[in-house]
Amino acid sequence: MTLILALFLVAGSASAADVGEAEHIRLSGDIEQLAGRQLWAGVEKKFAELEKLGIEMSYDDLLHGAQAARALGNAQNAYDRLKVAARIKGTREVVDWLYTIDANYGQVMLIATPPRGITLEVAEVPFDPDQRICVEATAERIKKEGGFSGLLPRGRYTFAGQQFTVEPGIALRIEVSPKMKKTEGELIKVTTTPIEGTPLPGAAPEPTP
């Protein structure tokens, strides 16, 4: 009886793995087609479904996911996916892209209490289209959510009326609270620290031959 149960469990596990791999192949194919048509919102949706499978993604999956994140203005997701792709295959395309992000973006955490009626403004709109989309998408996200944590292009910004400057290789934590102003005479709290686990310019992996 024990042997039969063990065989049943093994067969069930193998079947689940086969189903998961089949779904992976299907989603990867969908992502490939959508990416070819530059339908990046669709790619992002399929990529999210692929993540839920918990199966190791391919280099192409991750590259298309990074391209979708870039097109939708999410530099942090693009960067995270590129780092995983680089561990699989450090192509010149991926390594150069990581260098570009390292050299032009900084890590920020923007918190407002209460998170209502909060805006983000940039002193000078970036000329680079990827950076411009990132700023615009982040500003829209802050309008809806009242905060943000991720990568922003270098530059001078105003969050809930308070100015700050984003620099590559530096992490900023900005907290804005009218309550703090009334009770402590303080409206903004800024913490500047190195970005843990994030390579500085020049620290991206070397491309594989």
N, C-alpha and C positions, 0 to 999 in steps of 0.2 A: 504493500500500500504506500509506503514511504517512497519507494522508487518510482511508482506511478505518479505520485504527487510532484516529485522532483522533476520528472520528465515533462509534466504538464506546465510547471512553472518556467522551465527553460524554454519550452516551445512558445509560451506566452510572451516571454521577454524578447525572444527572437522576432516574433511577429510584430511586437510594438516597435522594435528597432527598425524593421523593414518599412512599417507604415510611416515612421518619422522620417526616414531617409527619402521615401517616395514623396512626402510632402515637401521636404527640403528641395528636391529636384524640381518639383512643380513651381514652388515659390521663386526659386532661382531663375527659372525660365521666364516667369512673369516679370521679374525685376529686370532681366536682360532686355526684354521687349520694351518695357516702359522706359528704360534708360535710353534705348536707341531712339525713342520718340521724344525724349527729354520731358517726359511727364513726371516731374520730380515729386509731386505730392503723392502720386500713385506709387512711386518707388519707395517713398518713406513709409507708406502704409504697409506695403508688402514686407519691407525690411523689419518693421515692428512685429509682424506675424512670424517672420523667420526667427527673430530673437526669442519669441515665446516657446519655440520648439526646444530650445536648450541644446541644439546641435552645433558643433563647431562649424563656423562659416568659412567659406572659401575666400581666397584673395579677391575674386571678382565680386562676390557678394559685398564685401567690406568696401571695395573701391566705389561701387555704385551707391552704397549707403552714404559714403563720404560726399560723393558728388551731389546726392539729393539734399543732404544736410547743408552743404554750401549754398545750393540754389535757394533753399528756404531760409537762409540767414542764420543757421545754427552752427556757429564756428566750433563750439565745444564738442558737439556730436561728431562733426567732421574730423576734428583732431583726434578724438578718442578712437574712432574707427580706423583712421590712418595708422595710428600706433599699433593696433592689432594687425593690420594688413602688412606693416613693415616687418613684423616678426615672422610672418609667413613667407613673404617675398619682398625684400627691400629694393624695389625698382627705383630707378632714377626719378620717375614721376612722383612716387610717394614720398621719397626722401626730400626732394626739392620742395614739395608742398608742405611738409612738416617744417622745414627751415623757414619758409615764407610765413607761416603762422607764428613760429617762435619769434621771428624778428619784427612782427607787426601787430601782435595782439598781447593783451595783458588780462590777467584773471581778476574778476571783480565779483563781489557779493553786495547787492543793494537791497536794503531792508527798510521798509517804512511802516510805522505804526501810528494810526491805522492805515492799512494798504488801500486807501481810496483816494481817487482824484490825483494820483501821482503820475508825473511825467518825466521823461528823459529827453534831454536836448543835447545836441552836439554843437560845439562852437563853429566847426567847419566840416561840412559834409565831405567825406572821403571821396577822392577821385576814382579810386579803384572800385570797380563794380561789386566785387565780393564783399569788400568792407562796407560799402554803402548799403547793400542789402542786409548785412548783419546789423548795422545800426538801426535801420528802419524796422526790421523784424523784432529787435530787442525793445525798441520804443513801444511797439504795438503790444508786445507781451506784458510790459510793465503797466500799460494802461488797463489791461484786463486783470492782471494778477497782483499788481502793486509791489512787485519785487523781481529780482533776477539774480541768478548765479551762473557764471560762465565766462566766456571769452568775449572781449570787446576790442575793436581796433584802437591803436594808440591815438591819443587826442585829448582834448579838453571837453568835459561834459558837465551838465547841470542835472542833478537828480533831486526832485522835490525842492527846487530852489537853491540847492547847495552845489557848489562847484568842486570838481576833482579832476585829476589828470591820470589817464591810463598810460602806463609805460610797459614795454615788454619785460618779462622776467620779474615783475613785481605784482604781488597780490594785494588788492584793496578790499576792505570791508567797510561799507558806508551804512551807518544806521541813522535814520532821521525820525524824530518823534516830537511832535508838539508838546507832549506831556513832559518830556525831558527838559524842554525849553522853560516850561512854567516852574518846574520843581527844582531844577538844577542850574538853570541859566545856560543850558547846553543844548544845541540843536543837532549837532552832528558829531559822530564819533568815527574817526578814521584810523584804521590799523593797516600798516604797511609791512608786509613780510615777504620773504622769498616764496615762490610757489613750490610747495613740496610735491615731488614726483613729476614735475614738468620740466623737461630739458630746456635750458636757455639756448639762445642762438648759437649754432655750431655744435650742439650736443645731439642732434638727430642722428640716427644710425647711418652708417655708410652704406651706399647701394651695393647690392650683391652683384657679382660679375654677370 
